[in-house]
Amino acid sequence: MTSYIFGQHAVQAVLEHQSQRALKLIVGEGMSRDEAAQQAKKKGLQVQTWPKARFKEKFGAGVVHQGLALEVREFPYVDLESILAKKPSLCVVLDSIEDPRNLGRAARSAYALGAEALVIPKDRSADITATAEKAAVGALAKLPVVRVANLNRALEAFKKAGLWIIGSSDKASMPAWKCDLTKPVALVIGNEEKGLRRQVQENCDELLQIPMAEPGMSLNAADAVTVLLYEVLRQRS
């Protein structure tokens, strides 16, 4: 089964880092997209030029494509075992993040701030879609993503590999800067509205919160990932 991804950064990242997925590049007529076209031709891909009207007819008026569309095979998830074999010191686990834009933005921050893998569950979670890849601005072509059938078993596997499971909860009493994040960590972020599921929370070794200046306010999942990973980076620096 094939799909399309859109936008300059997402398309060029796939061509460079996941070229085995790429099948065909479509360039908007009159758009200057020479670099992407050259990359695609070097890899032996077919390159087509379409007028704007055909983009709209094929993909709909709401798609922000920036004059580039890449037909791709399914996203190549990786096995958790292959990640653990590399002895990671920082991974991000997303529990039931249902908005693909939030997933993509979280992946972008995870890659930018040093996470070595992103873990998502198969059920009650957004998959890696064109929307997620566009929001990730190319990061999902560079960051290994693991999709697991049972998130709690994955957390147990992280523990056995020597990582601490640190969950984020607005009900936790410990602010992020009081938590030791210099040790190997799997950082777990919950659903945009409900937070961590009960059993996932119970499997965490520690819970921390991001204190808010305004009571009753909270950050969405992608923003929470950014703030907490920056704190990891700060402590480790």
HELIX and SHEET records of a PDB file:
HELIX    1   1 GLN A    8  HIS A   17  1                                  10    
HELIX    2   2 SER A   19  ARG A   21  5                                   3    
HELIX    3   3 ASP A   34  LYS A   42  1                                   9    
HELIX    4   4 LYS A   52  PHE A   59  1                                   8    
HELIX    5   5 LEU A   80  LEU A   84  1                                   5    
HELIX    6   6 PRO A  100  ALA A  112  1                                  13    
HELIX    7   7 ALA A  130  ALA A  136  1                                   7    
HELIX    8   8 ALA A  139  ALA A  141  5                                   3    
HELIX    9   9 LEU A  151  LYS A  160  1                                  10    
HELIX   10  10 ALA A  176  LYS A  178  5                                   3    
HELIX   11  11 ARG A  198  GLU A  202  1                                   5    
HELIX   12  12 ALA A  221  ARG A  236  1                                  16    
SHEET    1   A 4 SER A   3  PHE A   6  0                                        
SHEET    2   A 4 LEU A  68  VAL A  72 -1                                        
SHEET    3   A 4 ALA A  22  GLY A  28 -1                                        
SHEET    4   A 4 GLN A  46  TRP A  50  1                                        
SHEET    1   B 6 VAL A 145  VAL A 148  0                                        
SHEET    2   B 6 LEU A 118  PRO A 121  1                                        
SHEET    3   B 6 LEU A  90  LEU A  94  1                                        
SHEET    4   B 6 VAL A 185  ILE A 189  1                                        
SHEET    5   B 6 TRP A 164  SER A 168  1                                        
SHEET    6   B 6 GLU A 206  LEU A 208  1                                        
END                                                                             
